[in-house]
Amino acid sequence: MTRLSGHLRNAGRPADQVLAELRDKRAMDARWQDGKTFGLVYDGGAEVHAIAEEATKLFLHENALNPIAFPSLGSIQSEVCDWTAELFHGPDTTAGFMTSGGTESLLVAVKAARERGKAERGITKPQMVIAESAHAAFHKGAKYFGFDVAKTPVNDDWTANVDAMEEAMTENTVLMVGSAPQYPQGVVDDIPAIAALASSIGASCHVDACIGGFVLPFVEKLGRKVAPWDFRVDGVTSISADIHKLGYSPKGASVILHRTKKLRSYQTFIFDDWLGGFYASPNMQGTRSGAPMAAAWAVIQFLGVEGYLELTRQTLSAADQMRSAINAIDGLRVLGDAEYHIIATSSDPQAEQPMDVFALGDALKERGWHFDRQGPPDSLHGTISAGNEAVVGQFIADLQTAADQVGASRVEDRSTTYAALE
Ligand SMILES: *Cc1c(COP(=O)(O)O)cnc(C)c1O
């Protein structure tokens, strides 16, 4: 068997050599520090990095598996959940946990809905109703936890088609999902309508605010109109929000909140018949790093509401400028009427010469800009955040040159790339 990387050495190597090689490995990585990536890294600025790095170092070795041994992490978790619950207008009964990210938050939301359906309605063949715009992690959850999935279409404006969701409901429906906003085009679903359908049959309604939870509350405080999506909407039973996205903390931090402790109890796993002793676990992990939890706590404390308002202002300013620049180019258009931080750029079928956006993406890549290809329909996805504001002028100039270069040309490769294996 040949292996590219050879064998593990018998003798260890000097630390400076090892670290130098690690640094070298990053040479070809996306240059998020230049503000030219969208969505993979969220850059809250040098001061935010500094405090996140300090907090990470402090808690790098702590283990949240056992908050009795590390009460610090127990309090970090409950404080982060309490702050988020307040931000989302949760009632006093709101209770949650931190997880490692949006995917894990969605997986435990799916698991909780299944347990609730079984306990309260005797359902053994759980089914979920989700729009085709709902995040792929719901499908992952369906596979992991044995759900049937009813995948329903979206409307012309890319929001979930609620009539189709209603038609897809069965007596086994235990979970209905709305997104705030959905990832592909960045629009907020009709959460009140979806939540009302779910609650009419005693099913759970999860709002996936993984990418919007740390944006929409601040957009609202800035005075823009935001469609109802949080715990103020009756029938919403749980909400997920990723701190490691527009909460600007390093990777490994998300929050899942349930309207009541009782609803949260369906998420946890408890086993008391093991030679190793009592085992209680809030999410998918066992051993669980304290570092991202502490970093998230520190970043939220450091920024405060005012810090987030400023980062949100920068985000919206960058996104609005980029949207108008894209819409101003003949052959291109932004999909949907997204108003927040997500931009999906597509070819404009009404233009005399619709542009191939994948060719455009390649031309932008030559200039260092990294957008994800997505589809259908073929489009370039950008999640804008505060770190992009400083380079908006450069983006607009590069966009114009790239568009001129592409003209009527097309590229062969039509593959899309949200996440990949290797
Ligand atoms: C990013 C995202 C997720 C998944 O979160 P990860 O942190 O990447 O696991 C889920 N839902 C939405 C809407 C997202 O944008």
Ligand as a Chemical Component Dictionary entry (heavy atoms), coordinates in Angstrom:
data_LIG
# 
_chem_comp.id                   LIG 
_chem_comp.type                 NON-POLYMER 
_chem_comp.pdbx_formal_charge   0 
_chem_comp.three_letter_code    LIG 
# 
loop_
_chem_comp_atom.comp_id 
_chem_comp_atom.atom_id 
_chem_comp_atom.alt_atom_id 
_chem_comp_atom.type_symbol 
_chem_comp_atom.charge 
_chem_comp_atom.model_Cartn_x 
_chem_comp_atom.model_Cartn_y 
_chem_comp_atom.model_Cartn_z 
_chem_comp_atom.pdbx_ordinal 
LIG C1 C1 C 0 -24.211 26.998 8.342  1  
LIG C2 C2 C 0 -25.611 26.559 8.436  2  
LIG C3 C3 C 0 -25.940 25.358 9.058  3  
LIG C4 C4 C 0 -24.890 24.341 9.462  4  
LIG O1 O1 O 0 -23.991 24.828 10.385 5  
LIG P1 P1 P 0 -22.493 24.297 10.530 6  
LIG O2 O2 O 0 -21.996 25.170 11.627 7  
LIG O3 O3 O 0 -21.807 24.516 9.223  8  
LIG O4 O4 O 0 -22.539 22.876 10.918 9  
LIG C5 C5 C 0 -27.276 25.075 9.219  10 
LIG N1 N1 N 0 -28.228 25.902 8.777  11 
LIG C6 C6 C 0 -27.955 27.064 8.147  12 
LIG C7 C7 C 0 -29.069 27.958 7.670  13 
LIG C8 C8 C 0 -26.627 27.417 7.946  14 
LIG O5 O5 O 0 -26.336 28.537 7.295  15 
# 
loop_
_chem_comp_bond.comp_id 
_chem_comp_bond.atom_id_1 
_chem_comp_bond.atom_id_2 
_chem_comp_bond.value_order 
_chem_comp_bond.pdbx_ordinal 
LIG C1 C2 SING 1  
LIG C2 C3 SING 2  
LIG C2 C8 DOUB 3  
LIG C3 C4 SING 4  
LIG C3 C5 DOUB 5  
LIG C4 O1 SING 6  
LIG O1 P1 SING 7  
LIG P1 O2 DOUB 8  
LIG P1 O3 SING 9  
LIG P1 O4 SING 10 
LIG C5 N1 SING 11 
LIG N1 C6 DOUB 12 
LIG C6 C7 SING 13 
LIG C6 C8 SING 14 
LIG C8 O5 SING 15 
# 
